[in-house]
Amino acid sequence: MSKTNDKSGKLTHLAGKTFTVVDKVLGSIGSVADTINKVAPSVIDESAKVIDAHLEKHKADFKMPGLTGLTLAEAKRILETYQLQYALVLMTPSPKLANAHPDIVLSTTPKEKSKVGLKTFVRVYYVTEAVILASQQIIDDQQTAKANAKAKKQATHRQQLKQATDTAKSLSTGALTGLRHLTKKTAKKSKTKDGRIDITDSAVESEPESSTTTNQED
């Protein structure tokens, strides 16, 4: 009976501790919730202020109007209508501008449909007739240089071909001369072995002596 009472007492004590821990946890959660409730409104207020300031600042923003292809006079009128500050920028000569039209908007910065505001500064790019002519001259110079380089390469190739041909002819002539000389030499050796050349040569060489002797006897 006493053992049963002891077990009951221990269980009651353990249950009491468990409830105490739960109460403390719940109390902590309540404290955190109170803190969040106190802090959250201030954070939300600051975020709202930032968003409101951004919207206020950009409430007058609009898309950049398309100016490409318009005359400078038309582009100026539109920019002034939107109250945008701008500058006309003359582009430098380039091959890609050789076929452009003078005093026509080629591009802008910011680009068309970009979001801009009243304080946005716009750059309008264009060319004049002089820039177009200079651009065309660049292309002509490039083509001339290319043609000259090609002609020079062809001339060098022809010269190399001529030198190779002359060398081949020289080698061929030398080889032919050597072959003829070798053929004659070989033929001479062959006739000498037969004995006919020596006899003939002796006869030919002795004839003048015989005639001389005959004259002396006379």
C-alpha positions in Angstrom: 0.0 0.0 0.0 2.8 2.4 0.8 4.5 1.6 -2.5 1.4 2.6 -4.3 1.2 5.9 -2.4 4.9 6.6 -3.2 4.3 6.0 -7.0 1.3 8.3 -6.9 3.2 11.0 -5.2 6.0 10.8 -7.7 3.6 11.0 -10.6 1.9 14.0 -9.1 5.2 15.7 -8.5 6.4 15.0 -12.1 3.1 16.3 -13.5 3.4 19.4 -11.4 6.9 20.1 -12.9 5.6 19.4 -16.4 2.9 22.0 -16.0 5.4 24.5 -14.6 7.6 24.1 -17.7 4.6 24.4 -20.0 3.6 27.6 -18.2 7.1 29.0 -18.6 7.2 28.1 -22.3 3.8 29.7 -22.8 4.9 32.7 -20.9 8.0 33.0 -23.2 5.8 32.7 -26.3 3.6 35.4 -25.0 6.6 37.7 -24.4 7.9 37.1 -27.9 4.4 37.8 -29.3 4.2 41.0 -27.3 7.7 42.0 -28.6 6.7 41.3 -32.2 3.5 43.3 -31.8 5.5 46.2 -30.5 8.2 46.0 -33.2 6.2 45.0 -36.2 4.2 48.2 -36.6 7.4 50.3 -36.6 9.0 48.1 -39.3 5.9 48.1 -41.4 5.7 51.9 -41.1 9.3 52.3 -42.2 8.7 50.0 -45.2 5.6 51.8 -46.1 7.4 55.1 -46.0 10.1 53.8 -48.3 7.6 52.5 -50.8 5.5 55.7 -50.7 8.6 57.8 -51.2 9.6 55.7 -54.3 6.1 55.9 -55.8 6.0 59.6 -55.1 9.4 60.1 -56.8 8.5 58.1 -59.9 4.8 58.8 -60.1 5.5 61.0 -63.1 7.7 58.5 -64.9 6.8 57.4 -68.4 8.2 55.4 -71.3 10.8 57.0 -73.5 9.2 58.1 -76.7 10.5 56.6 -80.0 12.5 59.2 -81.9 14.5 57.0 -84.3 13.9 58.0 -87.9 12.5 61.4 -87.1 14.1 64.7 -88.2 16.0 66.6 -85.6 13.3 69.3 -85.6 10.6 66.7 -84.8 12.7 65.1 -82.1 13.3 68.4 -80.4 9.6 69.2 -80.4 8.7 65.9 -78.8 11.4 66.1 -76.1 10.3 69.6 -75.2 6.7 68.4 -75.0 7.8 65.8 -72.4 10.0 68.4 -70.7 13.1 66.3 -71.1 16.5 67.7 -71.2 18.5 66.6 -74.2 21.6 67.0 -76.3 22.2 66.4 -80.0 25.3 64.3 -80.5 27.0 64.2 -83.9 28.5 60.8 -84.6 32.0 60.2 -86.0 32.5 58.8 -89.5 32.2 55.0 -89.6 31.6 52.5 -92.5 28.2 51.6 -90.9 27.1 55.2 -91.4 27.8 55.4 -95.1 24.2 54.8 -96.1 22.6 56.9 -93.3 20.5 60.0 -93.9 21.6 63.4 -92.7 19.9 65.2 -89.8 17.8 62.2 -89.0 17.7 60.6 -85.5 19.7 57.3 -85.6 19.4 56.3 -81.9 18.8 57.7 -78.4 20.0 57.1 -74.9 18.0 56.0 -73.0 16.5 53.7 -75.6 12.9 53.8 -76.8 10.3 52.5 -74.2 12.8 52.8 -71.3 11.3 54.3 -68.2 12.3 57.9 -67.8 11.5 60.8 -65.6 11.4 64.6 -65.9 15.0 64.8 -64.8 16.2 62.2 -67.3 18.9 63.5 -69.7 18.5 62.3 -73.3 21.2 62.0 -75.9 20.1 62.1 -79.6 22.6 60.7 -82.1 22.6 61.9 -85.7 24.9 62.5 -88.7 25.5 65.2 -91.3 26.2 65.0 -95.0 29.9 65.5 -94.2 30.0 62.6 -91.9 28.3 60.4 -94.5 30.8 61.4 -97.2 33.7 60.7 -94.8 32.2 57.3 -94.0 31.9 56.5 -97.7 35.5 57.5 -98.1 36.6 55.1 -95.4 34.9 52.3 -97.3 36.6 53.4 -100.6 40.0 53.5 -98.9 39.4 50.0 -97.4 38.4 48.6 -100.8 41.4 50.3 -102.5 43.8 48.9 -99.9 42.3 45.5 -100.3 42.6 45.6 -104.1 46.3 46.8 -103.9 47.1 44.0 -101.5 45.5 41.5 -103.8 47.4 42.9 -106.8 50.7 42.8 -104.9 50.0 39.2 -103.9 49.3 38.2 -107.5 52.5 40.0 -108.7 54.5 38.2 -106.1 53.0 34.9 -107.1 53.8 35.6 -110.8 57.3 36.5 -110.0 57.8 33.3 -107.9 56.3 31.3 -110.7 58.7 32.9 -113.3 61.7 32.2 -111.0 60.6 28.6 -110.6 60.1 28.2 -114.4 63.5 29.8 -115.2 65.2 27.5 -112.6 63.5 24.5 -114.1 64.6 25.5 -117.6 68.2 26.0 -116.5 68.3 22.7 -114.8 66.7 21.0 -117.8 69.3 22.7 -120.2 72.2 21.7 -117.9 70.9 18.1 -117.7 70.5 17.9 -121.4 74.0 19.2 -122.1 75.4 16.8 -119.5 73.5 14.0 -121.1 74.8 14.8 -124.6 78.4 15.0 -123.3 78.0 11.7 -121.5 76.5 10.2 -124.7 79.4 11.4 -126.9 81.9 10.2 -124.3 80.3 6.8 -124.1 80.1 6.5 -127.9 83.8 7.4 -128.2 84.8 4.8 -125.7 82.7 2.2 -127.5 84.4 3.0 -130.9 87.9 3.0 -129.3 87.3 -0.5 -128.0 86.4 -1.6 -131.6 89.7 -0.2 -132.9 88.1 1.5 -135.8 88.5 5.0 -134.6 92.2 4.7 -133.8 92.9 3.3 -137.3 90.9 6.0 -139.0 92.4 8.6 -136.9 95.9 7.4 -137.6 95.1 7.3 -141.3 93.7 10.7 -141.2 96.7 12.0 -139.3 99.3 10.3 -141.5 97.9 11.5 -144.8 99.5 15.0 -144.5 102.9 13.4 -143.8 102.7 11.1 -146.9 101.9 14.0 -149.1 104.7 16.0 -147.6 107.1 13.2 -148.3 106.0 12.9 -151.9 106.5 16.6 -152.4 110.0 16.5 -151.1 110.9 13.6 -153.4 109.6 15.5 -156.4 
